[in-house]
Structures are given as structure tokens and as C-alpha cells.
Amino acid sequence: MKLHRNFKLTGLLMLLVVGLVACEKPGPAETAGKKIDQTADRVGDKLSEQSTKAGVAIDDTEITSKVKAAIFAEPGLKTLQISVDTVKGLVTLSGSVDSLTNSHRAKELASAVQGVNEVENRLVVKSAN
């Protein structure tokens, strides 16, 4: 929300500057108003685009946290040996586990988290020595 508010404030400041510059130029008021409207549209489009990107980043971070929590809560999984990365809903599990069963279980847990579109399981099974 703070990021979104900052974008709004930046956009409003840009509009104010453009408005002041437009007022200094000679010409009909309609031309100045049109330029302000065009700038406002461009700023609005940029704010919307940035907000969408920020929303995706927040969603991916939230998904990663939920997957890590699910794996951490599962007895038998060594969470320090499992890394979780999320990009646009694609969760990638990497690291090592001590059995194929634990590898499958980690993938199942990740798949069950809301917002996960796909899970790429790169976990390596290493036997305990």
C-alpha cells in the first residue's frame, strides 16, 4: 500500500509541474488543458502498470512464505536444506531431502498453497551417511 501511495503522490506532483509549465506557455487554455489530460492519462497508465507489478511481487513473496511454513510444519522435512523460490505463481523447490517420499511430500505441500500455479521440484535425494 505504501508503494502504491508513493506512486500516486509522484503522479500528482508530475501533473502539478506539467500544469504549471503549460500555464506559462502562450496559447489557448484548451491546449494547456489537453496537455494536462494527456499527461494525466500517461501517469495513470504508469501507476496502474507499477501497481500490478508490485502486486505480483507481493503475491509471490506471500506464496513463498506460505510454502516455507507448510514445509517447516511437516515432520521429517529438513527445512534448512530446502529452498523455495516463486515467480508469477511458479514455485521452484531446490536443495536436498533424505528420501524420494520427502521430495514428493514437499511438492504436494507446495502445490496445496493458494496461488501456486505450478511446482518445479528440483530437490535432490541424498542418503544419510
Backbone torsions as a table, in degrees:
resi	resn	phi	psi	omega
1	MET	NA	-37.6	-179.0
2	LYS	-64.5	-40.1	178.8
3	LEU	-63.1	-43.6	179.6
4	HIS	-62.2	-42.5	179.0
5	ARG	-63.1	-39.6	178.5
6	ASN	-63.4	-39.5	177.7
7	PHE	-64.5	-39.9	179.1
8	LYS	-63.0	-46.0	-179.5
9	LEU	-62.7	-41.2	178.1
10	THR	-62.3	-42.5	178.9
11	GLY	-63.1	-43.0	179.6
12	LEU	-65.0	-39.7	177.7
13	LEU	-63.7	-39.4	178.6
14	MET	-63.7	-41.8	178.2
15	LEU	-61.8	-42.2	179.6
16	LEU	-62.2	-45.3	179.8
17	VAL	-63.0	-46.4	179.7
18	VAL	-62.0	-40.4	178.6
19	GLY	-62.2	-42.6	179.0
20	LEU	-66.4	-41.1	178.5
21	VAL	-65.2	-41.8	-179.4
22	ALA	-64.4	-33.7	-179.6
23	CYS	-68.5	-27.6	-179.2
24	GLU	-77.9	-21.9	-177.9
25	LYS	-79.6	139.7	175.5
26	PRO	-71.7	146.4	178.1
27	GLY	142.0	171.1	-177.2
28	PRO	-66.8	151.7	-179.6
29	ALA	-61.9	-29.6	-179.9
30	GLU	-63.4	-38.2	179.4
31	THR	-64.2	-44.6	179.0
32	ALA	-63.0	-44.2	179.7
33	GLY	-62.6	-39.8	179.4
34	LYS	-63.5	-42.6	179.5
35	LYS	-64.1	-39.7	178.0
36	ILE	-64.0	-43.7	179.2
37	ASP	-62.0	-43.3	179.4
38	GLN	-63.3	-42.5	178.9
39	THR	-65.4	-41.4	178.7
40	ALA	-61.2	-40.2	178.1
41	ASP	-63.5	-43.7	179.8
42	ARG	-64.5	-43.5	179.3
43	VAL	-63.3	-42.9	178.9
44	GLY	-60.9	-41.3	177.9
45	ASP	-63.2	-43.2	179.9
46	LYS	-65.2	-41.5	178.6
47	LEU	-62.3	-42.8	179.6
48	SER	-62.8	-43.7	179.2
49	GLU	-62.5	-46.1	180.0
50	GLN	-65.2	-38.8	179.1
51	SER	-64.2	-40.0	178.6
52	THR	-64.0	-44.9	178.7
53	LYS	-61.6	-43.4	179.5
54	ALA	-64.1	-39.1	178.6
55	GLY	-61.8	-40.7	178.4
56	VAL	-64.1	-43.5	179.8
57	ALA	-62.5	-42.2	179.2
58	ILE	-66.4	-42.8	178.4
59	ASP	-60.9	-44.4	179.7
60	ASP	-63.2	-40.7	178.3
61	THR	-64.0	-41.7	179.1
62	GLU	-64.4	-42.7	178.4
63	ILE	-61.0	-46.9	179.7
64	THR	-57.8	-44.4	179.9
65	SER	-62.6	-42.2	-179.5
66	LYS	-67.6	-39.2	178.0
67	VAL	-65.1	-45.1	178.7
68	LYS	-60.7	-40.9	179.0
69	ALA	-63.9	-41.2	179.9
70	ALA	-65.0	-42.3	179.4
71	ILE	-67.7	-41.3	179.8
72	PHE	-61.2	-36.5	-178.1
73	ALA	-76.0	-13.0	-176.9
74	GLU	-85.1	119.0	177.8
75	PRO	-62.1	138.4	176.0
76	GLY	96.5	-18.1	178.0
77	LEU	-92.8	127.4	179.0
78	LYS	-88.2	96.6	-171.4
79	THR	-64.4	-26.5	-179.5
80	LEU	-71.5	-14.9	179.9
81	GLN	-99.8	2.1	179.9
82	ILE	-117.5	124.1	176.0
83	SER	-103.8	144.1	-179.9
84	VAL	-125.1	129.6	176.9
85	ASP	-133.0	137.1	-178.6
86	THR	-127.9	129.6	175.7
87	VAL	-135.4	113.6	179.6
88	LYS	52.4	41.9	176.0
89	GLY	86.0	-5.2	176.3
90	LEU	-91.6	114.5	-179.0
91	VAL	-96.7	129.6	176.7
92	THR	-113.6	122.5	176.1
93	LEU	-100.3	129.8	177.3
94	SER	-139.5	164.0	-177.5
95	GLY	118.8	-151.4	-177.5
96	SER	-135.9	152.5	174.4
97	VAL	-134.1	165.6	-175.5
98	ASP	-93.7	-2.1	177.5
99	SER	-156.7	157.7	176.9
100	LEU	-64.2	-33.3	177.7
101	THR	-61.0	-43.7	179.2
102	ASN	-67.7	-33.6	176.5
103	SER	-63.3	-47.0	178.6
104	HIS	-64.4	-39.3	-178.8
105	ARG	-65.4	-40.9	178.5
106	ALA	-62.4	-40.3	178.5
107	LYS	-66.0	-41.7	178.1
108	GLU	-60.9	-44.7	180.0
109	LEU	-62.0	-43.6	179.9
110	ALA	-65.2	-41.3	-179.0
111	SER	-63.7	-28.6	-176.7
112	ALA	-78.1	-11.4	-177.8
113	VAL	-76.4	133.7	179.9
114	GLN	-62.5	133.9	179.7
115	GLY	99.5	-13.1	179.4
116	VAL	-79.2	122.7	179.0
117	ASN	-90.8	-34.8	-176.2
118	GLU	-158.6	151.4	177.2
119	VAL	-123.6	125.7	174.4
120	GLU	-103.1	112.9	-176.0
121	ASN	-94.5	105.5	177.9
122	ARG	-108.6	20.6	-179.2
123	LEU	-69.8	137.3	179.4
124	VAL	-104.1	133.3	178.0
125	VAL	-86.5	118.6	178.5
126	LYS	-120.1	132.4	179.9
127	SER	-80.2	144.0	178.6
128	ALA	-77.1	132.0	-179.6
129	ASN	-99.6	NA	NA
